[in-house]
Amino acid sequence: MTSTEFESIRVHRRDAVATIELHRPEALNAWTPDMGREILAAVHGASADPDVRAILFVGAGRAFSAGADVKVPRELTPEGDPDLHTRLDEIYNPIVAEIRRAPKPVIAAVQGASAGLGFSLALACDLVIAAESAYFLLAFVHIAVMPDGGATFNLPARIGYGRAAELAMLGERLPAAKALDWGVVNAVHPDDELRAAADALADRLAALPTVAIASMKEALGAAALRGLDDHMALEARLQQRHATTADYAEGVTAFKEKRKPRFLGR
């Protein structure tokens, strides 16, 4: 096995499988812009490497990823408002696009929380398996913004509008068992068996005819891929509209103060 060390992720090569490990366990693998840039570089490298025939995402510690790290201050627009779209346009959305266009299968193995951008990352993958204790969460509504990172595109494609609207609008946890029933994940395993199951699945996919798998992936996602970039750009534009709302300011403040927000609808 070979490994490459970044600051916030680890990339391991074992035979024909590249494993990208989100590695900020002290922060539940919450994303910073620098971490996003590292993920993008790692996915691009694995996608372009002809010796890599499957890509596996895992999270270090007790969570897959808690989403964007809200402790990282937002940049400001020229008008002085919080910039909610540039990181999406320049870092996070390109990760989703790179995964969807990778000519090889991409798997996510989820333990603990898969929230926000962490959920968006899992949804971008071809196959998702989860630990029994895992849960999925789109908590954006609690800070008065909307899901992004392709979530409003990929989630309805997996489970339909009604269930996607329920997850997005109510912002409630989706436990692993229910995620399996709804079609968010492909399999659920006992917590202590998840990594072995993930490695076995990645090995199995890596041993299959890679060009044929790539063709299947392209054909299965052809109609969707034609609209993905435009949709993620729409998400980013819509996200920015929340920057000036009183509810967004209240949501962020309430989150930091660990209290229930009091939204006014404006």
C-alpha positions in Angstrom: 0.0 0.0 0.0 1.2 3.5 -0.8 -0.1 6.7 0.8 0.0 10.4 0.2 -0.3 12.9 3.0 -2.1 16.2 2.7 -3.1 18.5 5.5 -6.7 17.6 5.9 -7.1 14.3 4.0 -5.1 11.1 3.5 -4.9 9.2 0.1 -4.0 5.5 0.2 -3.3 3.3 -2.7 -3.9 -0.4 -2.3 -3.6 -2.4 -5.5 -6.1 -0.7 -7.9 -8.1 1.1 -5.2 -7.5 4.7 -4.2 -9.0 5.5 -0.8 -9.5 9.2 0.0 -9.9 9.6 3.8 -11.4 12.8 5.1 -9.0 13.5 8.0 -10.1 16.2 10.4 -11.5 13.8 13.1 -11.4 16.5 15.8 -13.9 18.5 13.8 -16.0 15.5 12.6 -14.2 16.0 9.2 -15.9 19.3 8.6 -14.8 21.0 5.4 -12.6 24.0 5.1 -11.8 25.6 1.8 -8.2 24.2 1.9 -9.6 20.8 2.7 -11.9 21.1 -0.3 -9.0 22.0 -2.6 -7.2 18.9 -1.3 -10.2 16.7 -2.0 -10.5 18.1 -5.5 -6.8 17.5 -6.2 -7.1 13.9 -4.9 -10.2 13.1 -6.9 -8.6 14.5 -10.1 -5.4 12.6 -9.5 -7.2 9.3 -8.9 -9.6 9.8 -11.8 -6.7 10.4 -14.2 -4.5 7.6 -12.9 -4.9 4.5 -15.2 -3.7 2.2 -12.5 -6.6 3.3 -10.2 -9.8 1.3 -11.1 -12.0 2.3 -8.1 -12.1 5.2 -5.7 -13.3 4.9 -2.1 -14.2 7.8 0.2 -14.1 7.2 4.0 -14.0 9.5 7.1 -11.5 9.3 10.0 -12.9 9.0 13.5 -16.6 8.8 14.4 -18.1 10.7 11.5 -18.0 10.7 7.7 -18.3 14.4 7.5 -20.3 17.1 9.4 -20.4 19.3 6.3 -18.8 22.8 6.0 -17.0 24.1 9.0 -19.1 27.0 10.2 -16.2 28.2 12.4 -14.3 29.3 9.3 -15.3 32.9 8.6 -17.0 33.7 5.3 -15.4 36.0 2.8 -17.4 39.2 2.0 -18.8 40.3 -1.3 -17.9 43.8 -2.6 -21.2 44.9 -1.1 -20.1 43.7 2.3 -22.4 40.7 2.5 -21.3 37.2 3.4 -20.1 35.4 0.3 -22.1 32.2 0.1 -21.4 31.2 -3.5 -17.7 31.6 -4.4 -16.5 28.5 -2.5 -19.2 26.5 -4.2 -18.3 27.8 -7.7 -14.6 27.4 -7.3 -14.1 24.4 -4.9 -17.0 22.3 -3.8 -19.0 22.1 -7.0 -16.0 21.1 -9.1 -15.5 18.1 -6.6 -19.0 16.8 -7.4 -18.5 17.3 -11.1 -15.1 15.5 -11.0 -16.7 12.5 -9.2 -19.6 12.3 -11.6 -17.2 12.4 -14.6 -14.6 10.0 -13.2 -14.3 7.1 -15.7 -14.4 4.6 -12.8 -16.7 3.7 -9.9 -16.7 5.9 -6.8 -17.9 4.6 -3.4 -18.7 6.3 -0.1 -18.5 4.4 3.2 -20.4 6.4 5.8 -20.2 6.1 9.5 -21.7 8.6 12.0 -22.8 11.9 10.6 -23.0 12.6 6.9 -24.3 16.1 6.9 -24.4 19.1 4.7 -21.5 19.0 2.2 -20.7 15.5 3.6 -24.1 14.3 2.4 -23.6 16.1 -0.9 -20.3 14.2 -1.3 -21.9 10.8 -0.6 -24.8 11.6 -3.1 -22.2 12.3 -5.8 -20.8 8.8 -5.5 -22.0 5.9 -7.5 -22.5 3.5 -4.6 -23.0 4.4 -0.9 -22.8 2.0 2.0 -23.3 2.9 5.6 -22.8 1.7 9.2 -25.8 0.9 11.3 -25.2 4.0 13.4 -24.8 6.3 10.4 -27.3 9.1 9.7 -27.7 11.6 6.9 -28.7 15.2 7.4 -29.4 18.3 5.4 -29.4 20.9 8.2 -29.2 23.9 6.0 -32.8 25.0 6.8 -31.7 25.5 10.5 -29.5 28.4 9.5 -31.9 29.7 6.8 -30.1 28.6 3.7 -30.6 25.8 1.2 -28.8 22.5 0.4 -26.0 22.8 -2.1 -23.1 20.9 -3.6 -25.5 19.2 -6.0 -27.7 17.8 -3.3 -30.9 19.3 -4.7 -30.0 17.6 -8.0 -28.7 14.2 -6.9 -31.0 13.5 -4.0 -34.3 13.7 -5.9 -32.7 11.5 -8.6 -32.2 8.9 -6.0 -35.3 9.0 -3.9 -37.9 11.3 -5.7 -39.1 14.8 -5.0 -41.4 14.1 -2.0 -38.8 12.5 0.1 -36.1 14.9 -1.0 -38.3 17.8 0.0 -39.0 16.3 3.4 -35.2 16.0 4.1 -34.4 19.4 2.8 -37.3 21.4 4.2 -37.6 19.8 7.7 -33.9 19.2 8.2 -34.3 16.0 10.1 -31.9 13.1 10.5 -32.3 10.1 8.1 -31.1 7.0 10.0 -29.1 4.4 8.0 -31.9 1.8 8.1 -34.4 4.3 6.6 -31.8 5.6 4.2 -31.5 2.0 2.9 -35.3 1.7 2.6 -35.5 5.0 0.7 -32.7 4.2 -1.7 -30.1 6.7 -0.4 -27.7 3.9 0.4 -27.0 0.5 -1.2 -26.2 -1.5 1.9 -26.0 -1.2 5.7 -23.4 -3.0 7.8 -22.6 -3.4 11.5 -20.3 -0.5 12.5 -17.3 -2.7 13.1 -17.7 -4.4 9.7 -18.1 -1.2 7.5 -14.5 -0.7 6.5 -14.0 -4.3 5.6 -17.2 -4.3 3.6 -16.1 -1.1 1.8 -12.7 -2.5 0.9 -14.3 -5.6 -0.4 -16.8 -3.7 -2.5 -14.0 -1.5 -3.9 -11.8 -4.5 -4.7 -14.8 -6.2 -6.4 -15.4 -3.1 -8.6 -11.7 -2.7 -9.3 -11.6 -6.2 -10.7 -14.4 -5.6 -13.1 -13.9 -4.4 -16.7 -13.1 -0.7 -16.0 -14.0 0.6 -19.5 -17.3 -1.1 -19.4 -18.1 0.2 -15.9 -17.1 3.7 -17.1 -19.5 3.3 -20.0 -22.3 2.2 -17.7 -21.7 5.2 -15.5 -21.7 7.6 -18.4 -24.9 6.1 -19.8 -26.7 5.9 -16.5 -25.9 9.5 -15.8 -26.0 10.9 -19.3 -29.2 12.9 -19.0 -28.4 14.0 -15.5 -24.8 15.1 -16.3 -26.0 17.4 -19.1 -27.8 19.5 -16.5 -25.6 19.1 -13.4 -23.2 22.0 -13.9 -26.1 24.4 -14.7 -27.9 23.1 -11.6 -25.0 23.6 -9.3 -24.5 27.1 -10.6 -28.2 27.7 -9.9 -27.7 26.4 -6.3 -24.8 28.8 -5.8 -26.8 31.8 -7.1 -29.8 30.9 -5.0 -27.5 30.4 -1.9 -26.2 33.9 -2.2 -29.6 35.4 -1.9 -29.7 34.3 1.7 -26.7 36.3 2.7 -28.7 39.5 3.3 -31.7 37.9 5.1 -32.3 38.4 8.8 -33.1 34.7 9.1 -29.6 33.8 7.9 -27.9 36.1 10.4 -30.2 34.7 13.2 -29.6 31.1 12.1 -25.8 31.4 12.2 -25.9 33.2 15.5 -28.2 30.6 17.0 -26.0 27.8 15.8 -22.9 29.3 17.4 -24.8 29.9 20.6 -26.3 26.4 20.5 -29.9 27.6 20.8 -33.0 27.3 18.8 -33.3 30.0 16.1 -36.1 32.5 16.0 -36.9 33.0 12.3 -38.9 36.0 11.1 -39.4 34.9 7.5 -37.3 37.6 6.0 
